[in-house]
């Protein structure tokens, strides 16, 4: 095909998960249900925390931000996919693809940074309980979140500016159900060496470094718990980390699955299915993990439902 720049190639074609027309209604129903569960579940977490003064602590402040990010993360990909399925179309404009890549990178990066900040919060709470309210004060917590947004804004913008320099063939097909940067670089018609270098560096910065910080925090937490003499104290202290550990394991497990799937297989379908796990399934399960494994959230949710019951 003839190579053209982005001004002459106004749209890409998203191949999606399947070409079988019989599967499209099923895919639409499944993804719509998962999207609604994600939005409603995370909104319920946000409302529950906001309405209960007992949960106005740093840990739940970060959880509220994580729920907001998860709603936005899923909303960046699923609605466009549902629209394409309903309209029996595979197209996405060049600008639309850029916007999707930009916000996907922001929200995916925010997930990793917020999980790291939450691990640090647990480290301070367990290892330095007497100084917890001093260290994790509202100003410091807000600053951590703002710095995370600032970092992701500029990293994502750098990728978009580099992507703008690429040329694409007319009718470029992306073997995915959304515009993923790694897949776009594979179908570009110009040299992507600089783009790939920046991608690998940012992946290390946003993947390896946060994971290292999380592992370090929990190594210190385990060390502190081992020095405790009370078994009940150990259980109570570590129980506050259970939900966070579950979410970290789910997020990094699915992300690693996507990376290994992309590296070990050339099947676009397997890559797309693996991507569903961290873009759709993980944000959907997070509110259930925190509500089912966290006694404080369950209590606040029960009180909220009791208050809302007379109005229904």
KOLLODREN-696161 format. One record per atom (N, C-alpha, C): residue in three letters; x, y, z. Coordinates in steps of 0.1 Angstrom, whole numbers, plus 5000, padded with zeros to 4 digits. Each point is the difference from the previous one (the first is absolute). Example, Ala and Ser with C-alpha at 12.3 -4.5 7.8 and 13.67 -1.06 7.14 Angstrom:
BEGIN
ala513249435078ala499150125000ala500950125000ser499650114993ser500950115000ser499250115008
//
This chain:
BEGIN
unk500849885000unk499250125000unk500950125000unk499450114995unk500850134999unk500150065014unk501250045003unk500250075013unk499550144999unk499350055010unk499550135001unk500250055014unk500150145002unk500150055013unk498650015007unk500050045012unk498749995008unk499050104995unk500450104992unk499050104995unk499249944989unk500649904993unk499349944989unk499449865004unk500249965012unk499549875005unk499150035012unk498850054998unk499250065011unk499449895010unk500249874997unk499449905009unk500849874999unk499949935011unk500549865001unk498949915001unk500349874998unk499049895002unk500349925011unk499149995010unk500249925012unk499449864997unk500849905000unk499549864995unk499249945011unk500150045013unk499249955011unk500449865004unk499149935007unk500349875005unk499549894991unk499150024991unk499549904991unk499350064988unk500149934989unk499450044987unk498649934998unk499749915009unk498849924999unk498850085003unk499150034991unk498850085002unk499149945011unk500049875002unk499249935010unk500550035014unk501350035001unk500550025014unk499950155004unk499750094991unk500050145003unk498950045011unk498849944999unk499050045011unk500549945013unk500649895000unk500549945013unk501150095006unk500950044991unk501150085005unk499550135005unk499050064993unk499450135004unk499449985013unk499249905003unk499349985012unk501049975012unk501049924997unk501049985011unk500850125004unk500550084990unk500850125003unk499150115006unk498850014995unk499150105006unk499749975015unk499849875003unk499849965014unk501250025009unk501249974994unk501250025008unk500250155002unk499750084990unk500250145001unk499150065011unk498849964999unk499050055010unk500449965014unk500449885002unk500549955013unk501250085005unk500950034991unk501250085003unk499650145005unk499250074992unk499650135003unk499250015013unk499049915001unk499150005012unk500849965013unk500849904998unk500849955012unk500950105005unk500850074991unk500950105005unk499350135005unk498950034993unk499250125005unk499549975014unk499649875003unk499549975013unk501150015011unk501249964996unk501250015009unk500250155003unk500050094990unk500250145001unk498950065009unk498849974998unk498950065008unk500149955014unk500349875002unk500049945013unk501150075009unk501250024994unk501150065007unk499750155003unk499450074990unk499750145001unk499050035011unk499149905002unk498850035009unk500349955014unk501149935002unk500349955014unk501350075005unk499850085011unk501150075005unk501149915006unk499649885004unk501049905005unk501049964989unk499750024988unk500949964989unk500750114994unk500050125006unk500750114995unk501550005005unk500749904995unk501449975004unk500849994987unk501350015001unk500950004988unk499749874992unk499949895006unk499849874993unk498850014991unk498950055005unk498750004993unk500050124990unk500850105003unk500250114990unk500649954988unk501149925001unk500649944989unk499149904993unk499249935007unk499149904994unk498950084992unk499650115005unk499050084992unk500650044987unk501250055000unk500750044988unk500249884990unk500349885006unk500249884992unk498749964993unk498950025007unk498749974994unk499650094989unk500350135002unk499850104989unk500849974988unk501349965002unk500949974989unk499549874993unk499549905007unk499549884994unk498850034991unk499150085005unk498850044991unk500550064987unk500950105001unk500550074988unk500849904991unk500849915006unk500849914993unk499149914991unk498949945006unk499149924992unk499250084990unk499750125004unk499250094991unk500750044987unk501349995001unk500850044988unk500049904989unk499749885003unk500049894990unk498649944997unk499349965010unk498849924998unk498950074992unk499650135004unk499050074992unk500250004985unk501250034996unk500350014986unk499949864993unk500449895007unk499849874995unk498549974999unk499250035010unk498649974999unk499350084988unk500450124998unk499550084989unk500349944987unk501349954998unk500449944988unk499249874997unk499849925011unk499249884998unk498650034996unk499450105006unk498650034997unk499950064986unk500950074996unk500050064986unk500649914990unk500549895004unk500749904991unk501150074992unk500850085008unk501150084994unk501249965008unk501250024994unk501349975006unk500850135001unk499550114995unk500850124998unk500250085013unk501150075001unk500350105010unk500850104994unk499750135002unk500750114994unk501550005005unk500850064993unk501450025004unk500150085013unk499250115001unk500050085012unk499449925012unk499049924996unk499349925011unk501049905005unk500849944991unk501049905005unk501150075008unk500450124997unk501050075008unk499450035014unk498850045000unk499450035013unk499949875009unk499649894993unk499949885008unk501349955005unk501150014992unk501349965005unk500450095011unk499850134999unk500450105010unk499349975014unk498749985000unk499349985013unk500349865005unk500149904991unk500449875005unk501349995008unk501050074994unk501350015007unk499950075013unk499250115000unk499950085013unk499349915011unk498949934997unk499349935010unk500749875004unk500649934990unk500849885003unk501250045009unk500750114997unk501050045009unk499650055014unk498850065000unk499550045013unk499749885009unk499549904994unk499749875007unk501349965007unk501149994993unk501349955006unk500550105011unk499950134997unk500550095010unk499150015013unk498749994998unk499150005012unk500249875008unk500249894993unk500249885008unk501350005008unk501050074994unk501350025007unk499850095012unk499350114998unk499750105011unk499349935011unk499049914996unk499249935011unk500949905007unk501049944994unk500949915007unk500950085010unk500450124996unk500850095009unk499150045012unk498750034997unk499150035011unk499949895010unk499949874996unk500049895009unk501349985007unk501150034993unk501349995007unk500150105011unk499650124998unk500150105011unk499049965011unk498849964997unk499049965010unk500549895009unk500749904995unk500449895007unk501450015007unk500950064992unk501450015005unk500250135008unk499250104998unk500250135008unk498650055004unk499349925008unk498650045004unk499950135008unk501050035008unk500050125008unk500150134992unk500649984988unk500350124992unk499050004988unk499149914999unk499249984988unk499250124997unk499350065009unk499150124997unk500950124997unk501250005005unk500950114997unk500649994986unk500449884996unk500649984987unk498950004989unk499049925002unk498949994990unk498950115002unk500450125001unk499050115002unk499350034987unk498850065000unk499350034988unk500850074989unk500850105004unk500850074990unk501049914993unk500649915007unk501049914994unk499349904991unk498949955005unk499249904991unk499550074987unk499550125001unk499650074988unk501150034991unk501250035006unk501250034991unk500449874993unk500049895007unk500449874993unk499149974988unk498750025002unk499149984988unk500250104989unk500250135003unk500350104990unk501349974993unk501049965007unk501349964993unk499849894991unk499249905004unk499749884991unk499350054987unk499050095001unk499450054988unk500950084992unk500950085006unk501050084993unk500949914992unk500549895006unk501049914993unk499349944988unk498849955002unk499349934989unk499650094989unk499750125003unk499650104990unk501250024990unk501250025005unk501150034992unk500549874993unk500049895007unk500549874993unk499049974988unk498750015003unk499149974989unk500150104989unk500250135003unk500150104990unk501349974991unk501049965006unk501349974993unk499749894989unk499349905004unk499749894991unk499150054988unk499050085004unk499150064989unk500850084990unk500950095005unk500850084991unk500949914991unk500649905006unk500849914991unk499149924990unk498849965005unk499149934991unk499650094988unk499950135002unk499650104990unk501050004989unk501349965002unk501050004990unk500049884991unk499249905003unk499949884993unk499150014988unk500249924990unk499149994988unk499449875000unk498849994994unk499249875000unk499549984986unk499849874997unk499449974987unk498550035000unk499550024988unk498650034998unk499349875004unk498950015008unk499249895005unk500849915010unk500850065008unk500849935010unk499149925009unk500349875002unk499249915009unk500749985013unk499350025011unk500649975013unk499449885006unk500749895002unk499549875004unk499650015015unk499150085004unk499650025014unk498650065000unk499450015012unk498750075001unk500250145005unk501250055003unk500250145003unk501450034995unk500450135000unk501350054995unk501049985011unk500749895000unk501149985009unk501350044994unk500850085007unk501250064994unk501049894994unk500249895007unk500949904995unk499549954986unk498749984999unk499449944988unk500150114988unk499850125004unk500150114990unk501450014994unk501049995009unk501450014995unk500349884991unk499449895001unk500349884992unk499450024986unk499050094998unk499450014987unk500450134993unk500850085007unk500550134994unk500949974988unk499950094990unk500849994988unk501350075000unk500350065011unk501350075001unk500849945012unk501250055002unk500949945010unk499550045014unk499949905008unk499550015014unk501049985011unk501350014996unk501049975010unk499950095012unk499950134998unk500050095012unk498749975008unk498949984993unk498749975007unk500249885009unk500649894994unk500149885008unk501050025012unk501050084998unk501050025011unk499250075012unk499350114996unk499350085010unk498949915007unk499449914992unk498949915005unk500649915010unk501249944997unk500649905010unk500550085012unk500650124999unk500550075011unk498850045009unk498950054994unk498850045008unk499449885007unk500049884993unk499449885005unk500849955013unk501450024999unk500849965011unk499750105012unk499950134996unk499850105011unk498749985006unk498949974993unk498749995005unk499649865005unk500849904996unk499749875004unk501049945010unk501350004996unk501049945009unk500250085013unk500250134998unk500250095012unk498949995010unk498750024996unk498949995010unk499949875006unk500249894992unk500049875006unk501149985010unk501250054997unk501149995010unk499650085013unk499450114998unk499650085012unk498949925008unk499149934994unk499049935007unk500649885007unk500949934993unk500749885006unk500850055012unk500750114999unk500850055011unk499150045012unk498950064997unk499150045011unk499549885008unk499649894992unk499549885007unk501149925006unk501250014995unk501149935007unk500250075014unk499950135001unk500150075013unk498849975009unk498949994994unk498849965007unk500149865007unk500449914991unk500249865005unk501050005011unk501150074999unk501150015010unk499450055013unk499250114999unk499450065012unk499049905007unk499249934992unk499149905005unk500749895007unk501149964995unk500849895006unk500550035014unk500250135002unk500450055013unk498950015011unk498850004995unk498850015009unk499949875008unk499750015013unk499849885008unk498549955000unk499150094997unk498649965001unk499549954986unk499549885000unk499549944988unk498850084995unk499150045009unk498850094996unk500550134994unk501050065006unk500550124994unk500649994986unk500749884998unk500549974987unk498849994989unk499049935004unk498949974991unk499250134997unk499850085011unk499350134998unk500850094991unk501350015002unk500850094992unk500149964986unk500249874997unk500149954987unk498749994992unk498949995008unk498749994993unk499650134993unk500650115004unk499750134993unk500750004986unk501049914998unk500749994988unk499549904990unk499049915005unk499549894991unk499450054987unk499150105001unk499450054988unk501050064990unk500950085006unk501050064991unk500949904993unk500449905008unk500849894994unk499349934989unk498749985002unk499249934990unk499950084987unk499850135001unk499950094989unk501350014992unk501150015008unk501350004994unk500349874992unk499749895006unk500249874994unk499249994987unk498850055001unk499149994988unk500550094989unk500450125003unk500450104990unk501349964994unk501049975008unk501349964994unk500049864994unk499149915005unk499949874994unk499450014986unk499050084998unk499450014987unk500950084990unk500650115006unk501050074991unk501149924996unk500649915009unk501049914996unk499549904989unk498749965002unk499549914990unk499950064986unk499650135000unk500050074987unk501450014994unk501050035008unk501350014995unk500649874995unk499749895007unk500549874996unk499349954988unk498750034999unk499249964988unk500550074988unk500350135001unk500550084989unk501449954996unk500849965010unk501449964997unk500149864994unk499249915005unk500149864997unk499149954988unk499050084997unk499149964989unk499750114991unk499849974987unk499750104990unk498550014997unk499249925008unk498650004999unk499350135005unk499450074991unk499450135004unk498849975009unk499349894998unk498849965008unk500549985015unk501149925002unk500449985013unk500550135007unk500650084992unk500550135006unk498850085004unk498950014992unk498850075003unk499349955013unk499949875000unk499349935012unk500850035012unk501349995000unk500950035011unk499850155005unk499850094990unk499950145003unk498650035007unk499049924997unk498750015006unk500149995016unk501049915004unk500149985014unk500450125008unk501050084995unk500450115008unk499250134996unk499450014989unk499250124996unk498649995005unk499449885001unk498649995003unk499849925013unk500649885001unk499749915011unk500650055013unk501250055000unk500650055013unk499350125006unk499650114992unk499350115006unk498649955005unk499449904993unk498749955005unk500149935013unk501149925003unk500249925012unk500450085012unk500750114997unk500650085011unk499050045011unk498850064996unk499150035011unk499449885008unk499949894993unk499549885007unk501149955010unk501350014996unk501149955009unk500050095012unk499950134999unk500050095011unk498849995009unk498849984994unk498849995008unk499849875007unk500549894994unk499949875006unk501049965010unk501250064998unk501249975009unk500250105010unk499350115000unk500350115009unk498850025010unk500249985012unk499050015010unk499450145001unk500950105000unk499550145001unk499150044988unk500449964988unk499250044988unk498749925001unk500049885004unk498849925001unk499050075010unk500650045011unk499150075010unk499550134995unk500850084993unk499550134995unk499049974989unk500249904992unk499149974989unk498649965006unk500149925010unk498749955007unk499350125005unk500750105007unk499350125005unk499450084989unk500750014989unk499550084989unk498849944994unk500049874998unk498849934995unk498850015009unk500350005013unk498950015010unk499450144999unk500850104998unk499550144999unk499250024987unk500549934989unk499350014987unk498749924999unk499949895008unk498949914999unk498650075001unk499850095010unk498750075000unk499650084988unk501050054993unk499850084988unk499749924987unk500149875001unk499849914989unk498649954999
//
